[in-house]
């Protein structure tokens, strides 16, 4: 979290416009371990890091957006979210840890974060949109902690079964620059097309609970009134 806040401060000192933010950092199925801040690594890196970064940069995104040319937040989730459960009583997986479950939960949290963020932006009348994308199965180093059989398949048949990194980026690029998505937010995109996410991801009550708890975890007191209005929260 400290490095994210430092990055935001360094970026804002440059005084350059920010039109697109793509949240794409991640780990997958790592052993149970914690970030420097004490968060379970999937939840802390895949989700909370993006949550904090996005909210601290919302002021810059808002300033760069204008009618007919909205700034855009693109968050990379995964089809794994379809098998996820969001455990609001144990988001850190401290009582029962599963690498797959923790990864899937972090990706579901990103979907719900994007939907709720879009509603907040709409309520504020901001010229910023937030969408979430599924890149598909991409041949990258993300699989180094998965089951050895899966790694073997990737090594032997990745060229045939998996997308290349370039192909895996297409939906993110589409969400970032496509004219047809101008002013359109709160969408889940796969292969450059809108599709439905897991049914529970549309639960607005659960979205609000996740948002409120995420604010507490990252030290953001009131994102709705402060970050969206353009003031950097430290």
Backbone torsions as a table, in degrees:
resi	resn	phi	psi	omega
1	UNK	NA	-35.7	179.2
2	UNK	-63.4	-41.6	-179.2
3	UNK	-68.1	-33.3	177.5
4	UNK	-65.9	-45.9	179.3
5	UNK	-63.5	-38.4	178.7
6	UNK	-66.4	-40.5	177.4
7	UNK	-60.1	-45.8	-179.0
8	UNK	-60.9	-43.4	178.8
9	UNK	-62.7	-42.8	178.9
10	UNK	-65.3	-40.4	179.4
11	UNK	-64.3	-45.6	-176.7
12	UNK	-67.3	-25.3	175.9
13	UNK	-66.4	-24.6	-179.8
14	UNK	-72.0	-22.9	178.9
15	UNK	55.1	47.4	174.4
16	UNK	-112.3	150.0	-178.8
17	UNK	-69.5	148.8	177.2
18	UNK	-119.4	107.1	-177.4
19	UNK	-97.8	-28.4	-177.4
20	UNK	-140.1	132.9	173.3
21	UNK	-123.1	120.7	177.2
22	UNK	-110.2	115.7	178.7
23	UNK	-90.1	104.6	-171.0
24	UNK	-133.4	4.9	179.4
25	UNK	-72.9	149.8	178.3
26	UNK	-178.5	157.9	169.7
27	UNK	-126.9	160.7	-177.3
28	UNK	-138.8	126.9	173.4
29	UNK	53.0	42.7	177.5
30	UNK	-78.5	159.0	174.8
31	UNK	-60.4	160.8	-179.2
32	UNK	-63.1	116.6	178.4
33	UNK	-159.9	170.2	-172.3
34	UNK	-119.6	155.5	172.2
35	UNK	-77.2	174.5	178.5
36	UNK	-58.1	-28.4	-179.4
37	UNK	-86.7	-1.4	178.1
38	UNK	90.7	13.4	178.0
39	UNK	-92.1	146.7	171.0
40	UNK	-54.8	136.1	-164.8
41	UNK	-62.4	-42.1	178.3
42	UNK	-60.8	-49.4	-176.4
43	UNK	-68.3	-39.5	-177.6
44	UNK	-72.0	-44.4	-176.4
45	UNK	-83.9	-50.6	-175.8
46	UNK	-68.8	-36.3	-173.8
47	UNK	-111.1	-60.9	-173.5
48	UNK	-62.5	-36.1	177.6
49	UNK	-60.2	-43.1	178.5
50	UNK	-69.8	-37.9	178.3
51	UNK	-59.0	-48.7	-178.4
52	UNK	-67.7	-48.0	-178.7
53	UNK	-57.4	-46.9	-178.3
54	UNK	-61.6	-46.1	-177.0
55	UNK	-67.5	-35.5	178.8
56	UNK	-72.6	-21.8	179.7
57	UNK	-99.4	0.8	-178.2
58	UNK	-61.3	-35.3	177.8
59	UNK	-60.5	-44.6	179.0
60	UNK	-65.6	-41.0	178.6
61	UNK	-64.1	-41.3	-179.9
62	UNK	-64.1	-42.6	-179.8
63	UNK	-64.2	-33.0	-177.9
64	UNK	-81.7	-21.3	-178.5
65	UNK	-79.7	154.2	179.2
66	UNK	-152.5	164.1	178.3
67	UNK	-57.5	127.8	-179.2
68	UNK	82.9	-3.1	177.7
69	UNK	-150.0	70.6	-177.9
70	UNK	-71.5	145.9	166.6
71	UNK	-72.3	158.2	-173.6
72	UNK	-133.2	138.0	170.8
73	UNK	-109.2	122.8	179.6
74	UNK	-118.5	119.7	-177.3
75	UNK	-115.5	129.3	-175.2
76	UNK	-91.8	115.8	176.5
77	UNK	-106.5	-143.8	-176.3
78	UNK	-165.8	152.7	174.7
79	UNK	-62.4	-16.9	177.7
80	UNK	-60.3	-22.4	-179.2
81	UNK	-62.2	-21.6	-179.2
82	UNK	-66.3	-20.1	179.3
83	UNK	-109.7	15.7	-175.4
84	UNK	-90.1	157.8	169.3
85	UNK	-127.9	135.6	178.9
86	UNK	-97.1	107.9	-178.0
87	UNK	-95.5	93.6	-176.5
88	UNK	-66.9	-19.0	179.4
89	UNK	-86.8	-13.3	-178.3
90	UNK	-153.8	65.1	-179.0
91	UNK	-65.8	-20.9	-178.9
92	UNK	-88.3	-3.7	-179.8
93	UNK	62.7	30.4	-175.4
94	UNK	-73.4	-29.3	-177.8
95	UNK	-82.8	-33.3	-179.8
96	UNK	-153.0	105.5	-173.9
97	UNK	-97.7	131.8	173.4
98	UNK	-132.4	122.2	179.5
99	UNK	-55.6	-43.5	-179.7
100	UNK	-67.6	-43.4	179.9
101	UNK	-63.4	-40.4	-180.0
102	UNK	-66.9	-41.4	178.1
103	UNK	-63.9	-47.5	-179.3
104	UNK	-61.2	-41.9	179.5
105	UNK	-61.5	-41.2	-179.6
106	UNK	-63.6	-34.3	-179.7
107	UNK	-76.0	-33.1	173.4
108	UNK	-66.9	-40.8	178.9
109	UNK	-59.8	-36.7	179.1
110	UNK	-65.8	-37.8	177.6
111	UNK	-63.7	-48.0	-177.3
112	UNK	-67.2	-36.5	175.7
113	UNK	-59.4	-45.1	-178.1
114	UNK	-63.9	-43.2	-179.9
115	UNK	-63.9	-44.7	-178.8
116	UNK	-68.8	-38.8	177.2
117	UNK	-58.8	-42.3	-179.9
118	UNK	-62.4	-39.3	178.0
119	UNK	-65.2	-38.6	177.3
120	UNK	-64.2	-42.2	-180.0
121	UNK	-65.4	-40.7	177.9
122	UNK	-62.5	-42.4	-179.1
123	UNK	-63.9	-31.9	179.8
124	UNK	-86.0	-8.9	-177.9
125	UNK	69.4	28.7	-177.9
126	UNK	-79.9	147.1	175.5
127	UNK	-90.8	60.6	179.5
128	UNK	-139.6	136.4	176.5
129	UNK	-118.5	154.7	-179.9
130	UNK	-132.1	120.8	176.6
131	UNK	-128.6	160.7	-179.6
132	UNK	-124.6	140.3	-175.2
133	UNK	-125.8	153.4	173.3
134	UNK	-113.3	112.7	-176.1
135	UNK	-76.5	-12.6	-174.4
136	UNK	88.9	-169.7	-179.4
137	UNK	-89.7	111.8	-170.8
138	UNK	-115.3	140.2	-178.1
139	UNK	-80.5	88.0	179.3
140	UNK	-134.4	-178.9	178.5
141	UNK	-77.1	2.9	-177.7
142	UNK	-62.0	-20.0	-172.9
143	UNK	-91.3	9.4	-172.8
144	UNK	-67.2	-15.7	179.4
145	UNK	-105.7	3.3	-177.2
146	UNK	-81.3	175.2	178.7
147	UNK	-52.3	139.6	-173.4
148	UNK	-58.6	-32.7	179.1
149	UNK	-64.6	-37.7	177.8
150	UNK	-66.6	-40.1	178.2
151	UNK	-64.1	-36.0	178.9
152	UNK	-65.3	-42.6	177.3
153	UNK	-62.5	-42.9	179.4
154	UNK	-60.4	-44.9	-177.0
155	UNK	-66.1	-39.1	-175.8
156	UNK	-84.1	-38.3	-171.9
157	UNK	-124.9	9.9	-179.0
158	UNK	-56.1	-37.1	-179.4
159	UNK	-63.0	-24.3	-177.3
160	UNK	-98.8	-40.7	-172.2
161	UNK	-95.8	-26.2	-174.4
162	UNK	-102.5	156.6	171.5
163	UNK	-75.7	151.4	170.7
164	UNK	-74.3	161.4	175.9
165	UNK	-54.5	-39.2	177.9
166	UNK	-61.2	-46.4	179.8
167	UNK	-64.5	-36.5	179.4
168	UNK	-66.1	-20.7	-179.4
169	UNK	-87.2	-11.1	-171.3
170	UNK	-58.1	-44.6	-177.6
171	UNK	-68.4	-35.3	176.1
172	UNK	-64.2	-44.5	178.7
173	UNK	-63.2	-42.0	178.0
174	UNK	-57.8	-46.4	180.0
175	UNK	-65.5	-29.6	-176.4
176	UNK	-79.6	-32.7	-169.5
177	UNK	-129.9	-10.5	-173.9
178	UNK	-64.0	128.0	177.6
179	UNK	-59.7	-30.9	-177.0
180	UNK	-69.5	-14.5	177.9
181	UNK	-101.6	10.5	177.0
182	UNK	-60.6	122.8	179.3
183	UNK	76.0	5.2	-176.8
184	UNK	-105.8	122.8	179.4
185	UNK	-135.8	176.8	178.8
186	UNK	70.2	32.8	-177.9
187	UNK	-116.3	150.1	172.9
188	UNK	-107.2	122.2	-172.0
189	UNK	-118.6	135.8	175.5
190	UNK	-139.4	131.3	-175.4
191	UNK	51.7	44.4	177.3
192	UNK	63.9	17.4	179.2
193	UNK	-129.1	148.0	177.5
194	UNK	-72.0	136.9	176.5
195	UNK	-143.9	169.4	-178.5
196	UNK	-84.3	140.4	173.4
197	UNK	-92.7	-178.6	179.2
198	UNK	-55.6	139.0	-173.2
199	UNK	-54.2	-42.2	-176.5
200	UNK	-66.3	-20.0	-178.7
201	UNK	-65.7	-17.9	179.4
202	UNK	-90.4	0.5	-179.2
203	UNK	-71.6	104.3	-174.6
204	UNK	-68.6	-30.7	177.0
205	UNK	-65.3	-43.6	178.9
206	UNK	-67.8	-36.8	175.8
207	UNK	-59.6	-44.3	-179.9
208	UNK	-65.4	-39.4	178.4
209	UNK	-63.5	-44.6	179.2
210	UNK	-62.9	-43.1	-179.9
211	UNK	-60.8	-47.4	-178.2
212	UNK	-62.3	-42.1	-179.8
213	UNK	-69.6	-34.4	178.2
214	UNK	-66.3	-37.2	176.2
215	UNK	-61.1	-43.6	179.2
216	UNK	-63.9	-43.1	-177.2
217	UNK	-65.5	-35.2	-176.2
218	UNK	-96.7	-2.3	177.7
219	UNK	80.1	19.7	176.5
220	UNK	-93.9	123.2	-172.7
221	UNK	-81.6	-42.3	-177.0
222	UNK	-153.8	85.7	-177.3
223	UNK	-62.5	-40.8	-174.9
224	UNK	-56.7	-46.8	-174.8
225	UNK	-92.3	-24.3	-172.8
226	UNK	-101.5	-57.4	-175.5
227	UNK	-66.7	-41.9	-178.1
228	UNK	-68.1	-27.5	179.1
229	UNK	-79.7	-8.8	171.1
230	UNK	107.3	5.0	178.9
231	UNK	-94.0	130.6	178.8
232	UNK	-72.7	127.9	-179.9
233	UNK	-98.2	127.2	179.8
234	UNK	-121.0	NA	NA
